[in-house]
Each structure stands twice: as C-alpha cells, then as structure tokens.
Amino acid sequence: MKNAQLSIIALSALTLASCAYDEPESIRTKSDEAISFRTGMATRATETTNANLTSMYVTAFDGTTPYFENANFVKGADSFFTSSTKYAWLDNTEEIKFFAYAPSQDELGGDITVIADTAGVRLADYSVAEDIAQQVDFITANATGSRKNNEATGVELTFDHRLSQVEIRAKSENPTYTFKVTGARIGRVQYMGTFDFITNAWTLDEWHDTAIYDTSCDEITLTSTPQSLMGDSGNAMLMPQKLIPWMPKGDPDNIAREAYLSVLVQITRTDNGFRVYPYPDDTKVDASGNPRQYAWASIPLSGEWEQGKKYVYTLDFTEGAGNIDPDDPNPGNPVIGGDIKFKVDVDDWVDSDNTIPMTPVLK
C-alpha cells in the first residue's frame, strides 16, 4: 500500500460576507500528495475570521480506530495549515473521518480533556471562564475525506460556533427619571458541560452550581438609543441551555439559583437631581467604604440559548426598573413602579426581532 504524506492544509476561507454560508475565496490545489483542508464558517461572526484563525486541532479516525489525536495545525504564510508531525493517507479510496476545533485546550480551559475512542470524540469538562473578557469562541468542524477524492482540492472543513453569545444593551425615554449605568450582570446560568463532536450536542453538568458573570463599563446615561453595557470585556460566550427564570416574589433570595439579568444603575429625578435609587436610606457601601451610588436592578431571564446564536437583550427603562437584585438588601422588591420591557434579538450572530414584556413582579 502506498502511503502519501499527510499534512493538514487549510485555505483562507473565513470571510464574512452577508450570506449565511461563506465559500472559500478560491480552491487551491497541491501536487505533493498531501491531504488538505479548506475551511469556512457556516454562520456569520466577528469573533473568528480569516485573520485570527491561525491554529486548529484535528483528530482523525480510520473507521472506529483513532488515527491521530488532537494534532495541532498552524497556518503558514501561504494560508495553509500544517503540522510539525507528518501523517499519511491510508489508501487511495479508504475514507478518514476528521474532527477539528479551535482554539486550543489551554485557551478553552486548562481542565478540559479531548477524548477520542470507539465512541467518537468528546470535549469533556468544559467550563466557561469566570471573566467575560477571557471567554472564547469555541468552533468545531467534521469532515470525511480520501486520497482519491480530496488529494488535489482538499477536505472542506466548515466550522460552526458551539456557544451562545450574549450582549446586554439598555435604553430609556422616561421623562421623569435619569438612568446612569456602569455595569451589567448575567446571573445564575449553567457553565459546565461535555461536547460531542459526533452529535454536535452539549450535555450539561447539572451537579455544579450556576454562575454569575459581571461586566463593567464607563458611566452611560440612557437615552432613546440602545447602548451596549458590555464595556471592554466584549460580549459573553456562554453555554447553550434552557433558562429557568428567577422568581422575585416566590424566591427573592434566589435559593434555587435561577437565571436573571441585572443592570448596575443610579436613578435620579430629572427635574432636581434627587437620587431615587439606590434608595436615600441605603446603608450599603462600595469597595472603598463610601455610600454606594449605584445598585443592581434585575429581571428574571427565561427562554433557551442555542449554540451559534447571538442574543442581544435591550432593556428598556422607559416605564420601570425591575426588581432589586437577589444579592442586594430587600431582594425581589420592585425598584420603582411601572413596567420594564426588554427586546431580545436572536440570530446567527446578527439581530432579529423578538419583543418580550419585562414587568416588576408584584405578587
């Protein structure tokens, strides 16, 4: 049996056009009998592009037997990805299954394990980083190729995003109150699981507690134009999951550890500057020991996050300000009267409309 040299080669194809699927800029050929990959993105994105995808990791199977595991392939000056260890096609027609992902295990989280066995390939014990700024865009691709069919043009790898992207924005057209915001919180969501490269599905680890993700921004005075509250951290990359909403009245302290969104806000009267929230008699202090000038205003969070989707929550403070955060004094009580609304935009990293009323829970 003749073995041809196997090097993983990827064409520069992570271009971001306005369509849902991006074809490679060109399909190049090689004459050195090497296996090659050309890459693409099945969804639009800003996180992973031609420019910043410089390395990927590939596991290959001959039938149900691992051929090579978690091999690192790095982009060269010619935009092809090659590994330091060279492999070989097994036969002219024999098919090899390939499973690829990026970024590295260290970037995804040092405690994870990529397992390759007769059951397939799994990314085990993945945990979303505690710091939003350290969260990454986890992408994967599967393909099958043979020397006969793919030696010249390469095996196409089409990457998909496997996490859910979340952004919080806020706005207000309230003539009575002025809202100044310095941060946002995504509260009590699941953060650990195992990804199956065969089914492209997550199995969440329900034995662990849920997590809270905070971000800060320079002070923003809300206007009629929605403004992002994510600051320098950027958007969150979180585990796909079904969200069970916090119950401000039934469980104000959130003992059940259910999901909610919060905004770190100061509310004043527009006519005279009198501070309405945090309440004037609030005795809680900030990190410097001074009376706090901002407090968390929260809403229950329901729905489902799907992988590869971007969720933009636009919180509208025009008619209200939600409930006091579960971790604040007097949790669950309405901040001020009236209804808050939020708009949820969902798509493959872009926006579409889905408006959901957001009302302080009174009973």
Rosetta blueprint (number, residue, H / E / L):
1 M L
2 K L
3 N L
4 A L
5 Q E
6 L E
7 S L
8 I L
9 I L
10 A L
11 L L
12 S L
13 A L
14 L L
15 T L
16 L L
17 A L
18 S L
19 C L
20 A L
21 Y L
22 D L
23 E L
24 P L
25 E L
26 S L
27 I L
28 R L
29 T L
30 K L
31 S L
32 D L
33 E L
34 A L
35 I L
36 S L
37 F E
38 R E
39 T E
40 G E
41 M E
42 A L
43 T L
44 R L
45 A L
46 T L
47 E L
48 T L
49 T L
50 N L
51 A L
52 N L
53 L L
54 T L
55 S E
56 M E
57 Y E
58 V E
59 T E
60 A E
61 F E
62 D E
63 G L
64 T L
65 T E
66 P E
67 Y E
68 F E
69 E E
70 N E
71 A E
72 N E
73 F E
74 V E
75 K E
76 G L
77 A L
78 D L
79 S L
80 F L
81 F E
82 T E
83 S L
84 S L
85 T L
86 K L
87 Y E
88 A E
89 W L
90 L L
91 D L
92 N L
93 T L
94 E L
95 E L
96 I E
97 K E
98 F E
99 F E
100 A E
101 Y E
102 A E
103 P L
104 S L
105 Q H
106 D H
107 E H
108 L H
109 G L
110 G L
111 D L
112 I L
113 T E
114 V E
115 I E
116 A E
117 D E
118 T L
119 A L
120 G E
121 V E
122 R E
123 L E
124 A E
125 D E
126 Y E
127 S E
128 V L
129 A L
130 E L
131 D L
132 I H
133 A H
134 Q H
135 Q L
136 V L
137 D L
138 F L
139 I E
140 T E
141 A E
142 N E
143 A E
144 T E
145 G E
146 S L
147 R H
148 K H
149 N H
150 N H
151 E L
152 A L
153 T L
154 G L
155 V E
156 E E
157 L E
158 T E
159 F E
160 D E
161 H E
162 R L
163 L L
164 S E
165 Q E
166 V E
167 E E
168 I E
169 R E
170 A E
171 K E
172 S L
173 E L
174 N L
175 P L
176 T L
177 Y E
178 T E
179 F E
180 K E
181 V E
182 T E
183 G E
184 A E
185 R E
186 I E
187 G E
188 R E
189 V E
190 Q L
191 Y L
192 M E
193 G E
194 T E
195 F E
196 D E
197 F L
198 I L
199 T L
200 N L
201 A E
202 W E
203 T E
204 L E
205 D L
206 E L
207 W L
208 H L
209 D L
210 T L
211 A E
212 I E
213 Y E
214 D E
215 T E
216 S E
217 C E
218 D E
219 E E
220 I E
221 T E
222 L L
223 T L
224 S L
225 T L
226 P L
227 Q E
228 S E
229 L L
230 M L
231 G H
232 D H
233 S H
234 G L
235 N L
236 A E
237 M E
238 L E
239 M L
240 P L
241 Q E
242 K E
243 L E
244 I L
245 P E
246 W L
247 M L
248 P L
249 K L
250 G L
251 D L
252 P L
253 D L
254 N L
255 I L
256 A L
257 R L
258 E L
259 A E
260 Y E
261 L E
262 S E
263 V E
264 L E
265 V E
266 Q E
267 I E
268 T E
269 R E
270 T L
271 D L
272 N L
273 G L
274 F L
275 R E
276 V E
277 Y E
278 P L
279 Y L
280 P L
281 D L
282 D L
283 T L
284 K L
285 V E
286 D L
287 A L
288 S L
289 G L
290 N L
291 P E
292 R L
293 Q L
294 Y L
295 A E
296 W E
297 A E
298 S E
299 I E
300 P E
301 L L
302 S L
303 G E
304 E E
305 W E
306 E L
307 Q L
308 G L
309 K L
310 K E
311 Y E
312 V E
313 Y E
314 T E
315 L E
316 D E
317 F L
318 T L
319 E L
320 G L
321 A L
322 G L
323 N E
324 I E
325 D L
326 P L
327 D L
328 D L
329 P L
330 N L
331 P L
332 G L
333 N L
334 P E
335 V L
336 I L
337 G L
338 G L
339 D L
340 I E
341 K E
342 F E
343 K E
344 V E
345 D E
346 V E
347 D E
348 D L
349 W L
350 V L
351 D L
352 S L
353 D L
354 N L
355 T E
356 I E
357 P E
358 M E
359 T L
360 P L
361 V L
362 L L
363 K L
